[in-house]
Amino acid sequence: MVRFVIWLPVVFLLIRSLAGRWLWPDVWPTEWSGRAWGAVRVEPVVNSLGLAVVAMVGAVLLGLALAGPFRRSAWVRWGVLTVALLPPLAMGVGLHGLFLRLGLTDSWWGVALVHLLPATPYAVMAVAASLSRFDEDLAAQARTLGASGWQVWRYVKGPALLPGMATGAAFAFVISWSQYVLTAVIGGGRVLTLPMALVGYQKSGDEAVAAAVGLVFLGAPVMLSLWVERGWE
């Protein structure tokens, strides 16, 4: 029953995207068409995917660098958590002037950098949680037995932190993938992502295309969640 309720909106979006004519009070489309799927553009998908991958990799690397200080320093914890709690609109407006001076507004890389801000705190906290359960004596024993720093990371510490890295990566990907406000403020409408396209089609009143874009928008997070769920089994 729960799964039915969860998937019901997805089924509705699929029907709506294939409906050529569906007027109130009809409970079922009277005509079918694939026009909406033909109108889905590749550019927003590619931009969203690229931005999400950059945010995911960058957030995990920053998570690895800041996880130790995050656990040891109250100031680092305060800084990381503050970024996570800031409203995206306030963050975007505050950074717009700085990015304008750096020549990063209305650019793909400017949007990629600003996507890192809300994504990084979750990666830091996820990696820090795994690090808190890691026994540093294991790394010391490996070094005593002659393991190099890379071998200690490759065979001892890395596998122990992998669950936190995977969780942080998943959060970072979804946060970037679904980001609208920061993309609009820093990208200035020139960096077209799936959320930007979805809002545009919704405002235009073309519900069929909006439904098709919405299904594409849902696709990546759903596949990612299934991958994460299988990884924890």
C-alpha positions, 0 to 999 in steps of 0.5 A, a space after each residue: 500500500 505504501 509503495 502504491 501511494 509513493 509511485 502513484 504520482 509517477 504513474 500520473 506523470 507518465 500518463 500526463 506526458 503521453 496524453 495528447 488531449 485530457 480536458 476536465 472533467 474527463 478522468 482519462 485522456 481522450 487522445 495519446 501523443 508522444 509530442 511531449 517526449 520529443 520536446 525534452 531537450 538534451 542540454 538541461 539533462 547534460 548540464 544537470 548531470 555534469 553539475 551533480 557529478 562535479 558537486 558530488 566529487 568535490 563534496 566528497 573530497 572536501 568531506 575527506 579533508 574536513 571530516 577530521 577537523 569537523 570532529 575535533 573543532 567546534 568552530 569547524 562544526 559551526 561553520 559547516 552546519 551554518 552553511 547547511 542551514 543557510 537559506 539558498 536564496 540568501 546564500 545566492 544573493 550574498 555570493 552574487 556580488 563576489 562571483 560577479 567580481 570574479 567573472 563567475 556569474 552566468 557561467 557553468 563553473 560559477 554554478 558548479 562552485 555554488 552547488 558545492 556550498 549546500 552539498 559539502 556539509 552533508 558529505 562532511 557529516 557523513 564521512 565524519 560519522 564513518 571516521 568516528 567509528 574507525 579505529 586508528 590503531 588499525 592504521 598504526 598496526 598496518 604502518 608497523 607491518 610496513 604498509 605505505 601511506 597509500 596502502 594504509 588508505 587503500 586497504 585499511 582506512 578507505 574501505 572503512 570510510 566508504 559507507 560515509 563517502 557513498 552516503 555523502 556522494 548520494 546527498 551531494 548529487 541529489 542536492 545539486 541535481 534538484 538545485 533551482 534557486 542558486 542556479 537561477 541567481 548565479 547562472 542568470 538563466 544562461 545555465 539551463 538545468 532540469 529544474 530550470 526547464 521544469 519550472 519554465 514548462 510549468 509556467 508556460 502551461 504545457 503540462 504534458 512536456 512538464 510531466 515528461 521533464 518531471 519524469 526525467 528529473 525523477 529518474 536519476 535520484 530514483 536510480 541513485 536511491 536504488 543503488 544506495 539501497 542495494 549497497 546497504 543490503 
